[in-house]
Amino acid sequence: MAPLTRRTLLRTTALGLATAPALAACSRDDGPALVRQRPALTHGVAVGDPRTDGALIWARSDSPAKLIVETAATESFHDAKRFEGPLLTPDADGTGRLRVAGLQPGQLVHYRVTLEGEGGATSEPFTGAFRTAPSAPADIKLLWSGDVVGQGYGINPDLGGMKIFSAMAARDPHLFLHSGDVIYADNPVKESVTLPDGRIWRNTVSEAKSAVAQTLDQFRGNYAYNLTDENYRRFNASVAQIVQWDDHETVNNWYPGGLVPESKGYTERSMDTLATHSWRAFHEWMPVDPREAVDGRLYRKISYGPLLDVFVLDMRTYKDANDENTRPDGRVLGPAQTRWLTEGLRGSTATWKIVANDLPLGLAVKDGEQKDRTAYEGPANGNPGAPAGREAEIATVLSAIKADKVTGVVWLTADVHYTAAHHYSPARASFTDFDEFWEFVSGPLNAGAFGPNELDGTFGPQAVFVHAPPTQNTSPLDGEFQHFGELTIDGRSRELTVNLCDASGKVLFTQRLAPAR
């Protein structure tokens, strides 16, 4: 297969013309003794968690094979570096990753992935490109969003699939922050959905997406389904991702120790059991290595040069039960993650510190699954008074930022299926021991659109901009309510600009922030 340049990858993705290379046959018949079965890359390739000297490269094989990655400065792969990765086996559903290292900072890296099977048989190669983190101030473009294949809206062949990934690829970003709900394990996909106005949404379907995920293989199948989308695969090959999770990777509104409501029809109701399967499938199928996380799971810092640090939070694993959210020992981060975040922000020398929070700070998000009481999903509890419940940990972080004189902190989130710009100020707040800051919301990528939610006044938020549908669960056929966000940093002025965009890439709102002096 002829190598693809990054420019070609992005251009053909944007035009919807690219097609995935044909896969080798997956027959289990060994055939004649002299014929060796070639392994095949089944779901494209992906890049994650870049550093100044390299990144993680992810792939999946249809049979046991060694992962091989080559990197070069040009698409010709002249003087390529070769990296040998792990053996990809059925134990991890054929998936694996390899961190390539020893590369130059701030460079466009072309990479080529092949598989080496039994007897030296090799797969057809897949190619891609990414940029290593710069070591000196440089222009940076980061996109973020979340919520993929939710509310029964899957890959629609009539629309050419999830074209929002093509629109994002056309902007040629350095990074993509996937803010959670990367799958909807609790939302099956049927062949068609009849909309309230009579229109029909059509889906491609798969066995794993025909029911809610309760087994490990069903969770794995959700990731496999999403990666049958050509736009998504091409985007993954050419843009380095920073991935986090939220609730729908497991089940709606999950928390440790919880039970799925009987009305949902689950035979396995333990959220802990479902989360165990979910965690394994997530780490198998995403370009992330839990060994590189602070807790061996998810939360971590990604440094992308002297202008940007990204603090990736896990607001699921350590949160307490969804209730009125007023208990004195409320948790959404847990003590260890709270301490890590405050110390990390204090020690960061980056001009801008992005906090990737998979749950919005000031939006009152109710847990609608709790039919017998008012329960809250996120940090906010709907009471504009002093911090209570999970708000106490957020107050600890905000107070530490002020006390430590940390500047340039911006929060990015998704979760609520609309886009918004929230400005927080102590002048409007009940709790005042913090410096004003911004939180930007984006999503969904391919799911029902909802909102807007009410703001909780504890930290003084103001909705400076909101773009939400007039009808709840508006389908992706109305693409103006599917969203992604774009954050750019000017390498010279260090100014940060946020653009909130719809599915076509149209900019709906812009906010510019000056660096601290």
C-alpha positions in Angstrom: 0.0 0.0 0.0 1.4 3.4 -0.9 2.1 5.6 2.1 -0.3 8.4 2.8 0.9 11.8 3.7 -0.7 13.7 6.7 -2.0 16.3 4.2 -3.5 13.5 2.1 -5.0 11.9 5.2 -6.6 15.1 6.3 -7.8 16.2 2.9 -9.3 12.9 1.9 -11.0 12.6 5.2 -12.5 16.1 4.9 -13.8 15.2 1.5 -15.1 11.8 2.6 -13.1 10.1 -0.2 -10.7 8.0 1.8 -11.3 4.3 2.2 -9.6 1.9 4.6 -7.2 -0.6 3.0 -8.8 -4.0 2.4 -8.3 -6.5 5.3 -6.7 -9.9 4.9 -9.0 -12.9 5.2 -9.7 -14.0 8.7 -10.4 -17.7 8.0 -9.4 -20.1 10.8 -8.7 -22.8 8.2 -4.9 -23.3 8.2 -5.0 -24.3 4.5 -2.1 -26.1 2.8 1.0 -26.5 4.8 3.0 -24.1 2.6 0.4 -21.2 2.8 0.9 -18.9 5.8 -2.1 -16.8 7.0 -1.2 -13.2 7.0 -2.3 -11.2 10.1 -4.5 -8.2 9.4 -5.0 -4.8 11.1 -8.7 -4.8 11.7 -9.7 -1.3 13.0 -7.1 1.1 11.7 -4.4 2.7 14.0 -4.5 5.4 16.6 -2.1 7.8 18.4 -2.3 8.8 22.0 -0.6 10.8 24.8 2.2 12.5 22.8 5.4 13.7 24.4 8.4 15.7 23.1 10.1 12.4 22.0 7.2 10.3 20.8 3.7 8.9 21.5 1.7 5.8 22.0 0.7 3.9 18.8 -2.4 1.6 19.1 -3.5 -1.2 16.8 -5.5 -4.4 16.7 -4.7 -7.7 15.0 -7.1 -10.5 13.8 -4.7 -13.2 15.0 -1.6 -13.5 17.3 1.1 -11.2 15.9 3.9 -8.8 17.0 3.2 -5.1 16.6 5.8 -3.3 14.5 6.0 0.5 14.2 8.3 2.4 12.0 8.8 6.2 12.2 10.4 8.7 9.8 10.6 12.4 9.1 9.2 11.9 5.6 6.5 9.9 3.9 9.1 8.0 2.0 10.2 6.4 5.3 13.9 6.8 4.3 16.1 6.1 7.3 13.1 4.9 9.3 13.4 3.9 12.9 11.9 0.5 13.8 10.2 -0.3 17.1 9.1 -3.8 18.1 6.1 -3.9 20.3 4.2 -6.6 22.2 2.6 -9.8 20.9 -1.1 -9.0 20.2 -3.2 -11.9 21.4 -6.8 -12.8 22.1 -6.3 -12.2 25.8 -6.5 -8.5 25.1 -8.9 -8.9 22.2 -6.0 -8.6 19.7 -5.3 -5.0 20.8 -2.0 -3.5 21.9 0.1 -0.4 22.0 3.7 0.7 21.8 5.3 3.9 22.9 7.7 5.1 20.3 10.5 7.3 21.8 13.7 9.0 21.0 12.2 11.3 18.3 12.8 15.0 17.9 10.5 17.5 19.6 8.1 19.7 17.6 8.3 17.5 14.5 5.8 16.0 12.1 6.3 12.2 12.5 5.2 9.8 9.8 4.6 6.3 11.1 3.8 2.9 9.6 2.3 0.0 11.4 2.6 -3.7 10.4 2.0 -7.0 12.1 4.5 -9.9 12.1 2.7 -13.2 12.4 3.7 -16.8 12.6 6.6 -17.8 10.3 7.4 -14.1 9.6 4.2 -13.5 7.6 3.4 -9.7 7.7 0.3 -7.7 7.4 -0.5 -4.9 4.9 0.8 -1.7 6.5 -1.3 1.2 7.8 0.2 4.7 7.9 -0.4 7.8 9.8 1.2 10.9 11.2 1.4 13.0 14.4 3.3 15.8 15.9 5.6 15.4 18.9 5.2 18.0 21.6 7.4 21.1 21.1 10.3 22.0 23.4 10.0 25.7 22.7 7.0 28.0 22.4 5.0 27.2 19.3 1.5 27.4 17.9 -0.8 24.8 19.3 -4.3 23.7 18.2 -6.3 21.4 20.4 -9.9 20.1 19.7 -12.2 18.6 22.3 -15.6 17.0 22.5 -17.4 13.8 23.6 -20.5 11.6 23.3 -20.2 9.1 20.4 -23.1 6.9 19.3 -25.5 7.8 22.0 -29.3 7.6 22.2 -29.4 5.0 19.5 -27.9 7.2 16.8 -25.2 5.1 15.3 -23.2 5.2 12.1 -25.7 6.5 9.4 -24.7 5.3 5.9 -27.0 7.9 4.3 -24.8 10.7 5.8 -21.5 9.0 5.0 -21.0 8.1 8.6 -19.8 10.3 11.4 -18.7 13.2 9.2 -18.0 15.5 12.2 -14.6 13.6 12.5 -13.9 14.7 8.9 -14.8 18.3 9.8 -12.4 18.2 12.8 -9.6 16.6 10.7 -9.9 19.4 8.2 -8.8 21.8 10.9 -5.5 20.0 11.2 -5.2 19.9 15.0 -2.2 18.8 17.0 -4.3 17.2 19.7 -7.8 15.9 20.3 -9.1 15.7 23.9 -11.8 13.0 24.0 -13.8 14.2 27.0 -15.6 10.9 27.8 -18.6 8.9 26.7 -16.4 7.5 23.9 -19.0 4.7 23.6 -22.5 4.2 24.8 -22.4 0.7 26.3 -26.0 1.2 27.6 -27.5 2.4 24.3 -28.2 -0.4 21.7 -28.3 0.5 18.0 -31.2 -0.7 15.9 -31.5 -0.6 12.1 -33.6 2.6 12.2 -35.0 5.3 14.5 -38.2 7.1 13.6 -37.9 10.7 14.7 -40.8 12.7 16.0 -41.3 14.6 12.7 -41.4 11.3 10.8 -37.9 11.3 9.4 -35.9 8.1 9.6 -32.4 7.8 11.0 -30.7 4.7 9.6 -27.9 2.8 11.3 -25.3 0.2 10.4 -25.7 -2.5 13.0 -23.6 -5.2 14.8 -24.4 -8.0 17.1 -22.5 -6.4 20.0 -24.6 -3.2 19.7 -27.9 -5.0 19.5 -28.2 -5.0 23.3 -26.9 -3.3 26.4 -23.3 -4.3 27.2 -23.0 -6.7 30.2 -20.2 -9.0 29.2 -16.6 -8.1 28.4 -17.1 -9.1 24.8 -20.1 -6.8 24.5 -18.1 -3.9 25.9 -15.3 -4.6 23.4 -17.9 -4.8 20.6 -19.0 -1.2 21.3 -15.5 0.1 20.6 -15.2 -2.2 17.5 -18.5 -0.8 16.2 -17.5 2.8 16.4 -14.2 2.0 14.6 -16.1 0.7 11.6 -16.7 4.4 10.8 -14.2 5.5 8.1 -14.2 9.1 9.3 -13.3 8.1 12.8 -10.5 5.7 11.7 -8.9 8.3 9.5 -9.0 10.9 12.3 -7.4 8.5 14.7 -4.5 7.9 12.4 -3.6 11.5 11.9 -4.4 13.2 15.3 -2.9 12.4 18.7 -5.6 11.8 21.2 -5.8 12.4 25.0 -8.7 10.2 26.1 -10.7 10.1 29.3 -13.9 8.3 30.3 -17.2 9.2 31.8 -20.3 7.2 32.6 -21.6 5.7 29.4 -18.5 3.6 28.9 -20.1 1.6 31.7 -23.8 2.5 32.2 -25.7 5.7 32.6 -24.8 7.7 35.8 -22.6 4.9 37.2 -20.8 5.3 40.5 -18.9 2.8 42.7 -21.2 0.5 44.6 -24.2 1.4 42.6 -26.9 -0.9 41.1 -28.6 -0.5 37.7 -32.3 0.1 38.2 -34.4 -3.0 37.7 -36.4 -1.2 35.1 -33.4 -1.2 32.7 -33.6 -4.9 32.2 -30.0 -5.8 33.1 -29.3 -9.3 34.3 -26.0 -8.0 35.8 -27.0 -5.0 37.9 -23.8 -4.5 39.8 -22.2 -1.3 38.5 -18.9 -2.4 40.0 -19.0 -5.6 37.8 -19.9 -3.7 34.7 -17.2 -1.1 35.5 -14.6 -3.9 35.7 -15.5 -5.0 32.2 -15.7 -1.4 31.0 -12.3 -0.5 32.4 -10.6 -3.4 30.7 -12.3 -2.8 27.3 -11.6 0.9 27.5 -7.9 0.4 28.1 -7.7 -2.3 25.4 -9.3 -0.3 22.7 -8.1 3.3 23.4 -4.6 4.7 22.8 -3.8 5.1 26.5 -1.5 3.1 28.8 -2.8 2.7 32.4 0.8 2.2 33.6 1.5 5.9 32.7 -1.4 7.1 34.8 -0.8 8.4 38.3 -3.1 5.8 39.9 -2.4 3.1 37.4 -5.8 3.8 35.8 -6.6 7.1 34.2 -5.8 10.5 35.7 -2.5 12.0 34.5 -0.8 15.1 33.1 0.1 15.5 29.4 2.7 18.2 28.8 2.7 19.6 25.3 5.6 22.1 25.4 6.2 25.2 27.6 2.8 26.7 26.7 0.4 23.8 27.6 -0.2 21.2 30.3 -3.3 19.1 30.2 -4.5 17.6 33.5 -6.8 14.7 32.7 -9.3 13.9 35.5 -11.2 10.8 36.5 -14.5 11.9 38.0 -16.0 8.5 38.0 -13.8 6.0 39.8 -13.6 7.9 43.1 -17.0 9.6 43.3 -19.6 8.8 46.0 -23.1 7.7 45.4 -25.6 9.8 43.5 -27.9 11.3 46.2 -28.8 14.8 47.3 -25.1 15.6 47.2 -25.0 17.4 50.5 -22.9 15.0 52.7 -20.0 16.6 54.5 -17.4 14.1 53.1 -18.6 14.4 49.5 -16.2 13.0 46.8 -15.9 13.4 43.1 -12.1 13.2 42.8 -11.1 11.6 46.0 -8.4 12.9 48.4 -5.4 11.5 46.4 -6.6 12.9 43.0 -7.5 16.3 44.6 -4.0 16.5 46.1 -2.4 15.5 42.8 -4.3 18.2 40.9 -3.6 21.0 43.3 0.1 20.1 43.6 0.4 19.6 39.8 -1.2 23.0 39.1 1.1 24.7 41.6 4.2 23.0 40.1 3.3 23.6 36.4 5.4 26.1 34.6 3.2 26.0 31.4 1.5 29.3 30.4 -1.8 27.5 30.1 -3.1 24.7 32.3 -6.1 22.8 30.9 -8.1 20.8 33.4 -10.1 18.2 31.5 -13.1 17.6 33.7 -15.5 14.9 32.4 -18.3 16.3 34.6 -19.1 20.1 34.3 -18.5 22.0 37.5 -21.5 24.3 37.8 -24.3 22.6 35.9 -26.9 20.9 38.0 -27.1 17.5 36.4 -29.8 15.3 38.0 -29.6 11.5 38.0 -32.9 10.8 36.3 -32.5 7.1 37.2 -33.3 7.8 40.8 -37.1 8.0 40.6 -37.8 8.1 44.3 -35.7 11.2 45.2 -33.7 14.1 43.8 -30.2 12.9 43.1 -27.3 14.7 41.4 -24.7 13.3 39.0 -21.9 15.9 39.1 -20.2 18.2 41.5 -23.2 20.7 41.7 -26.2 20.0 43.9 -28.6 22.7 42.7 -28.2 24.8 45.9 -26.5 28.1 45.3 -25.2 28.3 48.9 -21.9 27.3 50.5 -20.1 24.3 49.0 -21.6 21.0 50.1 -21.2 17.4 49.0 -18.9 17.0 46.1 -18.6 20.8 45.7 -16.3 20.8 48.7 -13.5 19.1 46.7 -13.9 21.6 43.9 -13.7 24.4 46.4 -10.5 23.0 47.8 -9.0 23.0 44.3 -10.2 26.5 43.5 -8.9 27.9 46.8 -5.5 26.2 46.2 -5.2 27.8 42.8 -5.8 31.2 44.3 -3.5 30.6 47.3 -0.7 29.3 45.1 -1.1 32.2 42.6 -1.6 29.8 39.7 -2.6 31.5 36.5 -3.8 30.4 33.1 -6.2 27.6 34.3 -9.0 26.8 31.9 -11.5 23.9 32.3 -12.8 21.8 29.3 -15.7 19.4 29.5 -18.5 17.7 27.6 -21.2 15.3 29.0 -24.3 17.4 28.7 -24.8 17.3 24.9 -24.7 21.0 24.1 -22.0 23.7 23.9 -21.6 26.6 26.2 -19.1 29.1 27.6 -19.3 29.6 31.4 -17.5 32.3 33.3 -17.0 31.8 37.0 -16.5 34.8 39.3 -16.4 35.3 43.1 -18.3 38.5 42.6 -21.4 36.4 41.8 -20.6 33.4 44.1 -21.6 32.2 47.6 -18.1 30.8 47.9 -15.6 33.6 47.2 -12.1 32.1 47.9 -11.1 31.7 44.3 -10.0 33.6 41.2 -12.3 34.0 38.3 -11.9 31.4 35.5 -13.6 30.0 32.4 -15.1 26.6 31.7 -16.0 25.6 28.1 -18.5 22.8 27.2 -18.8 20.9 24.0 -20.5 17.9 22.4 -22.1 15.8 21.3 -20.1 14.3 18.5 -22.7 11.8 17.3 -25.6 11.5 19.8 -28.9 13.1 20.8 -28.6 16.8 21.6 -30.0 18.1 24.9 -30.0 21.0 27.3 -29.4 23.5 28.6 -29.0 22.6 32.2 -29.5 25.0 35.1 -26.4 26.6 36.7 -25.7 26.2 40.4 -24.6 29.6 41.9 -22.1 28.3 44.5 -19.1 29.3 42.4 -20.8 32.2 40.5 -21.1 30.8 37.0 -22.6 32.9 34.2 -23.6 31.3 30.9 -22.0 33.8 28.5 -22.9 31.6 25.5 -25.2 28.6 25.1 -26.1 26.7 21.9 -28.7 23.9 22.7 -31.6 22.4 20.7 -35.2 23.5 21.1 -36.2 19.9 21.5 -34.6 17.4 23.8 -32.8 14.4 22.1 -32.6 16.2 18.8 -31.0 13.8 16.3 -27.7 14.3 14.6 -29.7 14.8 11.4 -29.8 18.4 12.7 -26.1 18.8 12.6 -26.1 22.3 13.9 -26.6 20.9 17.4 -23.6 18.5 17.2 -20.5 20.2 18.5 -16.8 20.3 19.0 -14.5 22.9 20.6 -11.3 24.3 19.3 -8.6 25.8 21.5 -5.5 27.5 19.9 -2.5 29.1 21.5 -0.4 31.6 19.6 3.3 30.7 20.0 4.4 34.3 19.9 1.8 36.2 21.9 0.8 33.2 24.0 -2.8 34.3 23.7 -5.4 31.5 24.0 -8.5 31.5 21.8 -11.5 29.2 22.1 -13.9 28.6 19.3 -17.1 26.6 19.8 -18.1 25.0 16.6 -21.0 23.0 15.1 -20.6 19.7 13.2 -19.7 21.5 9.9 -16.9 23.4 11.6 -18.9 26.7 11.6 -17.7 28.9 14.5 -20.6 29.8 16.8 -18.7 31.6 19.6 -15.2 32.9 20.2 -13.5 33.8 23.4 -9.9 35.2 23.6 -7.8 35.0 26.8 -4.6 36.9 27.4 -1.7 35.2 29.2 -0.8 36.3 32.7 1.9 38.9 32.8 
